[in-house]
Amino acid sequence: MSHGDKVEEIPEGFDIKPKTEGSPYAAIFNEKLRIFGVQFHQEVAHTELGERILRNLAEYSGSERKWTMENIFEEIVREIRERVRDEGVLRGRLGGGDSTV
């Protein structure tokens, strides 16, 4: 929503949960299929209750949090090193300032 994107039509079988002024479909879900879609960054610090939202979605889906920011970083670095070996790496970044947090 903060990027100006918004969903204008939802698929059949989905219900609308929260709405905002900027997006009529801030979150949708299909209870039968247990599928959720959100149109906001629940992972960023300025999303009130964002961590709780993620925890609830994971719990509902039967997922378990087995990672931390530290071990996910280590895993990504290991995968990059295995893939590029002795080759160089070009670093780039897409998105706004919150993409590097």
Biopython code that builds the backbone (N, CA, C, O; Angstrom):
import numpy as np
from Bio.PDB.StructureBuilder import StructureBuilder

atoms = [
    (1, "MET", "N", (0.821, -1.188, 0.000)),
    (1, "MET", "CA", (0.000, 0.000, 0.000)),
    (1, "MET", "C", (0.861, 1.246, 0.000)),
    (1, "MET", "O", (0.531, 2.235, -0.654)),
    (2, "SER", "N", (1.972, 1.202, 0.737)),
    (2, "SER", "CA", (2.822, 2.382, 0.787)),
    (2, "SER", "C", (3.540, 2.614, -0.529)),
    (2, "SER", "O", (4.063, 3.706, -0.754)),
    (3, "HIS", "N", (3.579, 1.628, -1.400)),
    (3, "HIS", "CA", (4.220, 1.765, -2.703)),
    (3, "HIS", "C", (3.218, 2.156, -3.782)),
    (3, "HIS", "O", (3.582, 2.301, -4.949)),
    (4, "GLY", "N", (1.968, 2.324, -3.397)),
    (4, "GLY", "CA", (0.932, 2.696, -4.355)),
    (4, "GLY", "C", (0.277, 1.505, -5.022)),
    (4, "GLY", "O", (-0.626, 1.682, -5.840)),
    (5, "ASP", "N", (0.708, 0.290, -4.694)),
    (5, "ASP", "CA", (0.085, -0.904, -5.252)),
    (5, "ASP", "C", (-1.175, -1.228, -4.470)),
    (5, "ASP", "O", (-1.259, -0.959, -3.271)),
    (6, "LYS", "N", (-2.140, -1.797, -5.142)),
    (6, "LYS", "CA", (-3.317, -2.278, -4.425)),
    (6, "LYS", "C", (-4.038, -3.316, -5.260)),
    (6, "LYS", "O", (-4.041, -3.264, -6.490)),
    (7, "VAL", "N", (-4.642, -4.250, -4.572)),
    (7, "VAL", "CA", (-5.444, -5.279, -5.216)),
    (7, "VAL", "C", (-6.810, -4.675, -5.488)),
    (7, "VAL", "O", (-7.412, -4.077, -4.596)),
    (8, "GLU", "N", (-7.300, -4.822, -6.696)),
    (8, "GLU", "CA", (-8.593, -4.242, -7.037)),
    (8, "GLU", "C", (-9.702, -5.273, -7.133)),
    (8, "GLU", "O", (-10.882, -4.923, -7.121)),
    (9, "GLU", "N", (-9.329, -6.545, -7.229)),
    (9, "GLU", "CA", (-10.338, -7.607, -7.316)),
    (9, "GLU", "C", (-9.753, -8.861, -6.689)),
    (9, "GLU", "O", (-8.602, -9.209, -6.951)),
    (10, "ILE", "N", (-10.539, -9.540, -5.863)),
    (10, "ILE", "CA", (-10.039, -10.745, -5.208)),
    (10, "ILE", "C", (-10.628, -11.985, -5.881)),
    (10, "ILE", "O", (-11.708, -11.923, -6.470)),
    (11, "PRO", "N", (-9.913, -13.110, -5.792)),
    (11, "PRO", "CA", (-10.391, -14.344, -6.412)),
    (11, "PRO", "C", (-11.665, -14.857, -5.739)),
    (11, "PRO", "O", (-11.935, -14.560, -4.575)),
    (12, "GLU", "N", (-12.420, -15.614, -6.478)),
    (12, "GLU", "CA", (-13.629, -16.235, -5.943)),
    (12, "GLU", "C", (-13.258, -17.162, -4.783)),
    (12, "GLU", "O", (-12.248, -17.863, -4.841)),
    (13, "GLY", "N", (-14.064, -17.162, -3.752)),
    (13, "GLY", "CA", (-13.830, -18.021, -2.602)),
    (13, "GLY", "C", (-13.024, -17.367, -1.495)),
    (13, "GLY", "O", (-12.830, -17.969, -0.439)),
    (14, "PHE", "N", (-12.555, -16.154, -1.712)),
    (14, "PHE", "CA", (-11.778, -15.446, -0.702)),
    (14, "PHE", "C", (-12.651, -14.417, 0.004)),
    (14, "PHE", "O", (-13.520, -13.795, -0.606)),
    (15, "ASP", "N", (-12.407, -14.251, 1.286)),
    (15, "ASP", "CA", (-13.090, -13.241, 2.084)),
    (15, "ASP", "C", (-12.124, -12.114, 2.379)),
    (15, "ASP", "O", (-10.907, -12.300, 2.381)),
    (16, "ILE", "N", (-12.685, -10.942, 2.628)),
    (16, "ILE", "CA", (-11.888, -9.758, 2.943)),
    (16, "ILE", "C", (-11.851, -9.612, 4.455)),
    (16, "ILE", "O", (-12.872, -9.732, 5.131)),
    (17, "LYS", "N", (-10.670, -9.355, 4.966)),
    (17, "LYS", "CA", (-10.552, -9.057, 6.393)),
    (17, "LYS", "C", (-10.300, -7.558, 6.529)),
    (17, "LYS", "O", (-11.191, -6.777, 6.195)),
    (18, "PRO", "N", (-9.155, -7.121, 6.993)),
    (18, "PRO", "CA", (-8.989, -5.679, 7.197)),
    (18, "PRO", "C", (-8.966, -4.895, 5.894)),
    (18, "PRO", "O", (-8.521, -5.382, 4.854)),
    (19, "LYS", "N", (-9.449, -3.691, 5.981)),
    (19, "LYS", "CA", (-9.413, -2.736, 4.877)),
    (19, "LYS", "C", (-8.696, -1.494, 5.372)),
    (19, "LYS", "O", (-8.659, -1.225, 6.573)),
    (20, "THR", "N", (-8.131, -0.746, 4.455)),
    (20, "THR", "CA", (-7.549, 0.547, 4.815)),
    (20, "THR", "C", (-8.040, 1.566, 3.806)),
    (20, "THR", "O", (-8.661, 1.221, 2.800)),
    (21, "GLU", "N", (-7.759, 2.794, 4.085)),
    (21, "GLU", "CA", (-8.133, 3.861, 3.164)),
    (21, "GLU", "C", (-7.441, 3.678, 1.818)),
    (21, "GLU", "O", (-8.026, 3.956, 0.772)),
    (22, "GLY", "N", (-6.186, 3.205, 1.846)),
    (22, "GLY", "CA", (-5.419, 3.039, 0.620)),
    (22, "GLY", "C", (-5.649, 1.733, -0.104)),
    (22, "GLY", "O", (-5.286, 1.604, -1.274)),
    (23, "SER", "N", (-6.244, 0.760, 0.567)),
    (23, "SER", "CA", (-6.438, -0.554, -0.051)),
    (23, "SER", "C", (-7.716, -1.207, 0.471)),
    (23, "SER", "O", (-7.843, -1.474, 1.667)),
    (24, "PRO", "N", (-8.654, -1.460, -0.427)),
    (24, "PRO", "CA", (-9.897, -2.097, 0.027)),
    (24, "PRO", "C", (-9.703, -3.561, 0.427)),
    (24, "PRO", "O", (-10.584, -4.148, 1.055)),
    (25, "TYR", "N", (-8.569, -4.153, 0.073)),
    (25, "TYR", "CA", (-8.292, -5.545, 0.411)),
    (25, "TYR", "C", (-6.920, -5.657, 1.075)),
    (25, "TYR", "O", (-5.989, -6.204, 0.484)),
    (26, "ALA", "N", (-6.791, -5.144, 2.292)),
    (26, "ALA", "CA", (-5.502, -5.183, 2.984)),
    (26, "ALA", "C", (-5.100, -6.610, 3.317)),
    (26, "ALA", "O", (-3.913, -6.927, 3.389)),
    (27, "ALA", "N", (-6.092, -7.471, 3.521)),
    (27, "ALA", "CA", (-5.821, -8.892, 3.759)),
    (27, "ALA", "C", (-7.027, -9.698, 3.291)),
    (27, "ALA", "O", (-8.175, -9.296, 3.482)),
    (28, "ILE", "N", (-6.747, -10.832, 2.681)),
    (28, "ILE", "CA", (-7.818, -11.721, 2.233)),
    (28, "ILE", "C", (-7.487, -13.137, 2.694)),
    (28, "ILE", "O", (-6.334, -13.446, 2.996)),
    (29, "PHE", "N", (-8.500, -13.990, 2.747)),
    (29, "PHE", "CA", (-8.229, -15.370, 3.104)),
    (29, "PHE", "C", (-9.292, -16.284, 2.531)),
    (29, "PHE", "O", (-10.426, -15.882, 2.269)),
    (30, "ASN", "N", (-8.883, -17.532, 2.346)),
    (30, "ASN", "CA", (-9.785, -18.595, 1.935)),
    (30, "ASN", "C", (-9.682, -19.663, 3.019)),
    (30, "ASN", "O", (-8.711, -20.417, 3.074)),
    (31, "GLU", "N", (-10.694, -19.716, 3.875)),
    (31, "GLU", "CA", (-10.637, -20.618, 5.029)),
    (31, "GLU", "C", (-10.574, -22.076, 4.604)),
    (31, "GLU", "O", (-9.860, -22.868, 5.219)),
    (32, "LYS", "N", (-11.304, -22.439, 3.568)),
    (32, "LYS", "CA", (-11.318, -23.836, 3.098)),
    (32, "LYS", "C", (-9.932, -24.272, 2.633)),
    (32, "LYS", "O", (-9.491, -25.376, 2.952)),
    (33, "LEU", "N", (-9.242, -23.415, 1.883)),
    (33, "LEU", "CA", (-7.914, -23.734, 1.362)),
    (33, "LEU", "C", (-6.800, -23.350, 2.328)),
    (33, "LEU", "O", (-5.643, -23.710, 2.115)),
    (34, "ARG", "N", (-7.143, -22.620, 3.392)),
    (34, "ARG", "CA", (-6.169, -22.125, 4.379)),
    (34, "ARG", "C", (-5.080, -21.296, 3.693)),
    (34, "ARG", "O", (-3.886, -21.498, 3.918)),
    (35, "ILE", "N", (-5.521, -20.364, 2.857)),
    (35, "ILE", "CA", (-4.621, -19.465, 2.139)),
    (35, "ILE", "C", (-4.906, -18.031, 2.579)),
    (35, "ILE", "O", (-6.057, -17.597, 2.633)),
    (36, "PHE", "N", (-3.828, -17.305, 2.893)),
    (36, "PHE", "CA", (-3.930, -15.905, 3.289)),
    (36, "PHE", "C", (-3.129, -15.055, 2.320)),
    (36, "PHE", "O", (-2.121, -15.501, 1.774)),
    (37, "GLY", "N", (-3.574, -13.854, 2.115)),
    (37, "GLY", "CA", (-2.812, -12.883, 1.348)),
    (37, "GLY", "C", (-2.870, -11.553, 2.074)),
    (37, "GLY", "O", (-3.930, -11.149, 2.552)),
    (38, "VAL", "N", (-1.734, -10.867, 2.161)),
    (38, "VAL", "CA", (-1.706, -9.554, 2.808)),
    (38, "VAL", "C", (-1.093, -8.534, 1.864)),
    (38, "VAL", "O", (-0.210, -8.857, 1.069)),
    (39, "GLN", "N", (-1.565, -7.310, 1.957)),
    (39, "GLN", "CA", (-1.113, -6.225, 1.100)),
    (39, "GLN", "C", (-0.458, -5.154, 1.954)),
    (39, "GLN", "O", (-0.777, -3.970, 1.844)),
    (40, "PHE", "N", (0.473, -5.589, 2.816)),
    (40, "PHE", "CA", (1.222, -4.654, 3.638)),
    (40, "PHE", "C", (2.447, -5.379, 4.163)),
    (40, "PHE", "O", (2.541, -6.604, 4.081)),
    (41, "HIS", "N", (3.378, -4.619, 4.698)),
    (41, "HIS", "CA", (4.617, -5.182, 5.224)),
    (41, "HIS", "C", (4.447, -5.470, 6.715)),
    (41, "HIS", "O", (4.731, -4.614, 7.553)),
    (42, "GLN", "N", (3.992, -6.654, 7.036)),
    (42, "GLN", "CA", (3.812, -7.017, 8.438)),
    (42, "GLN", "C", (5.143, -7.227, 9.149)),
    (42, "GLN", "O", (5.179, -7.274, 10.379)),
    (43, "GLU", "N", (6.225, -7.353, 8.411)),
    (43, "GLU", "CA", (7.524, -7.641, 9.007)),
    (43, "GLU", "C", (8.303, -6.390, 9.414)),
    (43, "GLU", "O", (9.338, -6.513, 10.071)),
    (44, "VAL", "N", (7.852, -5.210, 9.055)),
    (44, "VAL", "CA", (8.618, -4.005, 9.371)),
    (44, "VAL", "C", (8.214, -3.423, 10.726)),
    (44, "VAL", "O", (7.105, -3.650, 11.209)),
    (45, "ALA", "N", (9.126, -2.678, 11.322)),
    (45, "ALA", "CA", (8.933, -2.177, 12.690)),
    (45, "ALA", "C", (7.710, -1.273, 12.838)),
    (45, "ALA", "O", (7.079, -1.279, 13.894)),
    (46, "HIS", "N", (7.356, -0.491, 11.805)),
    (46, "HIS", "CA", (6.242, 0.442, 11.956)),
    (46, "HIS", "C", (4.870, -0.192, 11.754)),
    (46, "HIS", "O", (3.858, 0.503, 11.849)),
    (47, "THR", "N", (4.811, -1.498, 11.478)),
    (47, "THR", "CA", (3.517, -2.179, 11.410)),
    (47, "THR", "C", (3.148, -2.622, 12.815)),
    (47, "THR", "O", (3.731, -3.551, 13.373)),
    (48, "GLU", "N", (2.165, -1.930, 13.368)),
    (48, "GLU", "CA", (1.725, -2.253, 14.722)),
    (48, "GLU", "C", (1.260, -3.709, 14.762)),
    (48, "GLU", "O", (0.464, -4.133, 13.924)),
    (49, "LEU", "N", (1.748, -4.459, 15.718)),
    (49, "LEU", "CA", (1.398, -5.870, 15.916)),
    (49, "LEU", "C", (1.870, -6.771, 14.773)),
    (49, "LEU", "O", (1.360, -7.880, 14.613)),
    (50, "GLY", "N", (2.831, -6.311, 13.982)),
    (50, "GLY", "CA", (3.316, -7.101, 12.852)),
    (50, "GLY", "C", (3.857, -8.460, 13.249)),
    (50, "GLY", "O", (3.566, -9.463, 12.597)),
    (51, "GLU", "N", (4.649, -8.498, 14.322)),
    (51, "GLU", "CA", (5.207, -9.777, 14.769)),
    (51, "GLU", "C", (4.093, -10.722, 15.216)),
    (51, "GLU", "O", (4.151, -11.927, 14.972)),
    (52, "ARG", "N", (3.099, -10.170, 15.861)),
    (52, "ARG", "CA", (1.952, -10.993, 16.304)),
    (52, "ARG", "C", (1.188, -11.548, 15.095)),
    (52, "ARG", "O", (0.753, -12.699, 15.101)),
    (53, "ILE", "N", (1.034, -10.724, 14.072)),
    (53, "ILE", "CA", (0.357, -11.169, 12.852)),
    (53, "ILE", "C", (1.117, -12.347, 12.245)),
    (53, "ILE", "O", (0.511, -13.360, 11.896)),
    (54, "LEU", "N", (2.436, -12.221, 12.117)),
    (54, "LEU", "CA", (3.242, -13.308, 11.554)),
    (54, "LEU", "C", (3.144, -14.569, 12.401)),
    (54, "LEU", "O", (3.004, -15.672, 11.873)),
    (55, "ARG", "N", (3.218, -14.400, 13.712)),
    (55, "ARG", "CA", (3.136, -15.550, 14.620)),
    (55, "ARG", "C", (1.776, -16.256, 14.480)),
    (55, "ARG", "O", (1.713, -17.485, 14.432)),
    (56, "ASN", "N", (0.700, -15.475, 14.417)),
    (56, "ASN", "CA", (-0.634, -16.056, 14.265)),
    (56, "ASN", "C", (-0.795, -16.788, 12.936)),
    (56, "ASN", "O", (-1.379, -17.871, 12.887)),
    (57, "LEU", "N", (-0.276, -16.197, 11.856)),
    (57, "LEU", "CA", (-0.361, -16.859, 10.546)),
    (57, "LEU", "C", (0.423, -18.168, 10.544)),
    (57, "LEU", "O", (-0.038, -19.173, 10.003)),
    (58, "ALA", "N", (1.603, -18.151, 11.147)),
    (58, "ALA", "CA", (2.408, -19.363, 11.213)),
    (58, "ALA", "C", (1.711, -20.433, 12.044)),
    (58, "ALA", "O", (1.679, -21.602, 11.659)),
    (59, "GLU", "N", (1.158, -20.035, 13.178)),
    (59, "GLU", "CA", (0.462, -20.988, 14.041)),
    (59, "GLU", "C", (-0.754, -21.582, 13.326)),
    (59, "GLU", "O", (-0.983, -22.790, 13.383)),
    (60, "TYR", "N", (-1.525, -20.736, 12.660)),
    (60, "TYR", "CA", (-2.718, -21.193, 11.948)),
    (60, "TYR", "C", (-2.364, -22.184, 10.842)),
    (60, "TYR", "O", (-3.095, -23.143, 10.595)),
    (61, "SER", "N", (-1.241, -21.940, 10.187)),
    (61, "SER", "CA", (-0.847, -22.815, 9.074)),
    (61, "SER", "C", (-0.142, -24.078, 9.551)),
    (61, "SER", "O", (0.157, -24.965, 8.751)),
    (62, "GLY", "N", (0.126, -24.161, 10.859)),
    (62, "GLY", "CA", (0.806, -25.333, 11.394)),
    (62, "GLY", "C", (2.315, -25.242, 11.295)),
    (62, "GLY", "O", (3.012, -26.237, 11.498)),
    (63, "SER", "N", (2.834, -24.052, 10.984)),
    (63, "SER", "CA", (4.277, -23.859, 10.866)),
    (63, "SER", "C", (4.877, -23.590, 12.233)),
    (63, "SER", "O", (4.192, -23.178, 13.169)),
    (64, "GLU", "N", (6.158, -23.831, 12.320)),
    (64, "GLU", "CA", (6.880, -23.577, 13.554)),
    (64, "GLU", "C", (8.095, -22.722, 13.238)),
    (64, "GLU", "O", (8.808, -22.983, 12.269)),
    (65, "ARG", "N", (8.331, -21.708, 14.047)),
    (65, "ARG", "CA", (9.492, -20.843, 13.816)),
    (65, "ARG", "C", (10.739, -21.558, 14.312)),
    (65, "ARG", "O", (10.904, -21.815, 15.504)),
    (66, "LYS", "N", (11.603, -21.868, 13.367)),
    (66, "LYS", "CA", (12.841, -22.567, 13.699)),
    (66, "LYS", "C", (14.059, -21.747, 13.320)),
    (66, "LYS", "O", (15.183, -22.249, 13.365)),
    (67, "TRP", "N", (13.853, -20.498, 12.951)),
    (67, "TRP", "CA", (14.977, -19.702, 12.487)),
    (67, "TRP", "C", (15.077, -18.407, 13.287)),
    (67, "TRP", "O", (14.124, -17.969, 13.930)),
    (68, "THR", "N", (16.255, -17.819, 13.223)),
    (68, "THR", "CA", (16.492, -16.489, 13.770)),
    (68, "THR", "C", (17.138, -15.669, 12.661)),
    (68, "THR", "O", (17.575, -16.221, 11.651)),
    (69, "MET", "N", (17.196, -14.376, 12.842)),
    (69, "MET", "CA", (17.845, -13.538, 11.838)),
    (69, "MET", "C", (19.305, -13.943, 11.673)),
    (69, "MET", "O", (19.846, -13.876, 10.569)),
    (70, "GLU", "N", (19.948, -14.363, 12.760)),
    (70, "GLU", "CA", (21.352, -14.749, 12.686)),
    (70, "GLU", "C", (21.535, -16.007, 11.844)),
    (70, "GLU", "O", (22.391, -16.031, 10.958)),
    (71, "ASN", "N", (20.747, -17.056, 12.102)),
    (71, "ASN", "CA", (20.992, -18.287, 11.351)),
    (71, "ASN", "C", (20.486, -18.193, 9.910)),
    (71, "ASN", "O", (21.010, -18.892, 9.043)),
    (72, "ILE", "N", (19.503, -17.367, 9.629)),
    (72, "ILE", "CA", (19.051, -17.216, 8.245)),
    (72, "ILE", "C", (20.130, -16.472, 7.450)),
    (72, "ILE", "O", (20.364, -16.785, 6.283)),
    (73, "PHE", "N", (20.784, -15.497, 8.073)),
    (73, "PHE", "CA", (21.881, -14.774, 7.430)),
    (73, "PHE", "C", (23.026, -15.736, 7.124)),
    (73, "PHE", "O", (23.565, -15.735, 6.017)),
    (74, "GLU", "N", (23.390, -16.543, 8.094)),
    (74, "GLU", "CA", (24.472, -17.511, 7.900)),
    (74, "GLU", "C", (24.145, -18.485, 6.778)),
    (74, "GLU", "O", (25.022, -18.828, 5.985)),
    (75, "GLU", "N", (22.918, -18.926, 6.700)),
    (75, "GLU", "CA", (22.493, -19.856, 5.652)),
    (75, "GLU", "C", (22.590, -19.202, 4.271)),
    (75, "GLU", "O", (23.055, -19.827, 3.317)),
    (76, "ILE", "N", (22.155, -17.957, 4.166)),
    (76, "ILE", "CA", (22.216, -17.248, 2.888)),
    (76, "ILE", "C", (23.661, -17.060, 2.441)),
    (76, "ILE", "O", (23.981, -17.282, 1.273)),
    (77, "VAL", "N", (24.537, -16.652, 3.360)),
    (77, "VAL", "CA", (25.951, -16.460, 3.028)),
    (77, "VAL", "C", (26.560, -17.787, 2.573)),
    (77, "VAL", "O", (27.303, -17.819, 1.592)),
    (78, "ARG", "N", (26.255, -18.880, 3.273)),
    (78, "ARG", "CA", (26.777, -20.201, 2.907)),
    (78, "ARG", "C", (26.317, -20.590, 1.499)),
    (78, "ARG", "O", (27.115, -21.079, 0.700)),
    (79, "GLU", "N", (25.037, -20.375, 1.193)),
    (79, "GLU", "CA", (24.512, -20.707, -0.135)),
    (79, "GLU", "C", (25.191, -19.877, -1.226)),
    (79, "GLU", "O", (25.507, -20.403, -2.293)),
    (80, "ILE", "N", (25.416, -18.599, -0.973)),
    (80, "ILE", "CA", (26.091, -17.747, -1.958)),
    (80, "ILE", "C", (27.514, -18.232, -2.189)),
    (80, "ILE", "O", (27.962, -18.338, -3.331)),
    (81, "ARG", "N", (28.223, -18.525, -1.108)),
    (81, "ARG", "CA", (29.607, -18.992, -1.248)),
    (81, "ARG", "C", (29.684, -20.302, -2.018)),
    (81, "ARG", "O", (30.590, -20.486, -2.831)),
    (82, "GLU", "N", (28.747, -21.216, -1.777)),
    (82, "GLU", "CA", (28.725, -22.477, -2.523)),
    (82, "GLU", "C", (28.445, -22.246, -4.002)),
    (82, "GLU", "O", (29.022, -22.915, -4.858)),
    (83, "ARG", "N", (27.572, -21.315, -4.297)),
    (83, "ARG", "CA", (27.174, -21.062, -5.677)),
    (83, "ARG", "C", (28.253, -20.342, -6.472)),
    (83, "ARG", "O", (28.522, -20.716, -7.613)),
    (84, "VAL", "N", (28.881, -19.312, -5.895)),
    (84, "VAL", "CA", (29.822, -18.503, -6.677)),
    (84, "VAL", "C", (31.267, -18.969, -6.570)),
    (84, "VAL", "O", (32.094, -18.632, -7.417)),
    (85, "ARG", "N", (31.570, -19.726, -5.553)),
    (85, "ARG", "CA", (32.924, -20.244, -5.309)),
    (85, "ARG", "C", (33.954, -19.133, -5.437)),
    (85, "ARG", "O", (33.966, -18.224, -4.607)),
    (86, "ASP", "N", (34.824, -19.172, -6.452)),
    (86, "ASP", "CA", (35.880, -18.173, -6.594)),
    (86, "ASP", "C", (35.497, -17.011, -7.513)),
    (86, "ASP", "O", (36.321, -16.136, -7.779)),
    (87, "GLU", "N", (34.273, -17.000, -7.989)),
    (87, "GLU", "CA", (33.821, -15.922, -8.871)),
    (87, "GLU", "C", (33.477, -14.680, -8.052)),
    (87, "GLU", "O", (33.312, -14.761, -6.835)),
    (88, "GLY", "N", (33.369, -13.549, -8.709)),
    (88, "GLY", "CA", (33.000, -12.313, -8.026)),
    (88, "GLY", "C", (31.498, -12.220, -7.819)),
    (88, "GLY", "O", (30.725, -12.958, -8.431)),
    (89, "VAL", "N", (31.101, -11.315, -6.960)),
    (89, "VAL", "CA", (29.686, -11.092, -6.668)),
    (89, "VAL", "C", (29.385, -9.623, -6.859)),
    (89, "VAL", "O", (30.094, -8.765, -6.332)),
    (90, "LEU", "N", (28.329, -9.326, -7.616)),
    (90, "LEU", "CA", (27.850, -7.967, -7.793)),
    (90, "LEU", "C", (26.683, -7.788, -6.836)),
    (90, "LEU", "O", (25.721, -8.554, -6.872)),
    (91, "ARG", "N", (26.767, -6.791, -5.992)),
    (91, "ARG", "CA", (25.728, -6.571, -4.993)),
    (91, "ARG", "C", (24.800, -5.479, -5.466)),
    (91, "ARG", "O", (25.245, -4.429, -5.927)),
    (92, "GLY", "N", (23.504, -5.727, -5.350)),
    (92, "GLY", "CA", (22.505, -4.727, -5.690)),
    (92, "GLY", "C", (21.387, -4.760, -4.670)),
    (92, "GLY", "O", (21.295, -5.685, -3.863)),
    (93, "ARG", "N", (20.545, -3.756, -4.710)),
    (93, "ARG", "CA", (19.431, -3.688, -3.770)),
    (93, "ARG", "C", (18.253, -3.045, -4.460)),
    (93, "ARG", "O", (18.394, -2.042, -5.160)),
    (94, "LEU", "N", (17.090, -3.632, -4.256)),
    (94, "LEU", "CA", (15.851, -3.066, -4.768)),
    (94, "LEU", "C", (15.013, -2.603, -3.584)),
    (94, "LEU", "O", (15.141, -3.138, -2.483)),
    (95, "GLY", "N", (14.182, -1.644, -3.799)),
    (95, "GLY", "CA", (13.259, -1.224, -2.743)),
    (95, "GLY", "C", (13.740, 0.017, -2.021)),
    (95, "GLY", "O", (14.769, 0.603, -2.356)),
    (96, "GLY", "N", (12.960, 0.401, -1.017)),
    (96, "GLY", "CA", (13.254, 1.600, -0.247)),
    (96, "GLY", "C", (14.207, 1.327, 0.898)),
    (96, "GLY", "O", (14.843, 0.275, 0.966)),
    (97, "GLY", "N", (14.291, 2.281, 1.785)),
    (97, "GLY", "CA", (15.200, 2.186, 2.907)),
    (97, "GLY", "C", (14.905, 1.001, 3.818)),
    (97, "GLY", "O", (15.820, 0.448, 4.428)),
    (98, "ASP", "N", (13.627, 0.602, 3.918)),
    (98, "ASP", "CA", (13.295, -0.529, 4.786)),
    (98, "ASP", "C", (13.770, -1.853, 4.221)),
    (98, "ASP", "O", (13.717, -2.865, 4.922)),
    (99, "SER", "N", (14.234, -1.884, 2.973)),
    (99, "SER", "CA", (14.724, -3.116, 2.365)),
    (99, "SER", "C", (16.075, -3.517, 2.905)),
    (99, "SER", "O", (16.500, -4.653, 2.695)),
    (100, "THR", "N", (16.762, -2.630, 3.590)),
    (100, "THR", "CA", (18.086, -2.944, 4.118)),
    (100, "THR", "C", (18.081, -3.127, 5.624)),
    (100, "THR", "O", (19.128, -3.370, 6.225)),
    (101, "VAL", "N", (16.929, -3.015, 6.231)),
    (101, "VAL", "CA", (16.843, -3.141, 7.696)),
    (101, "VAL", "C", (16.928, -4.583, 8.090)),
    (101, "VAL", "O", (16.875, -4.902, 9.278)),
]
sb = StructureBuilder()
sb.init_structure("model")
sb.init_model(0)
sb.init_chain("A")
sb.init_seg("    ")
for serial, (resi, resn, name, xyz) in enumerate(atoms, 1):
    if name == "N":
        sb.init_residue(resn, " ", resi, " ")
    sb.init_atom(name, np.array(xyz, "f"), 0.0, 1.0, " ", f" {name:<3s}", serial, name[0])
structure = sb.get_structure()
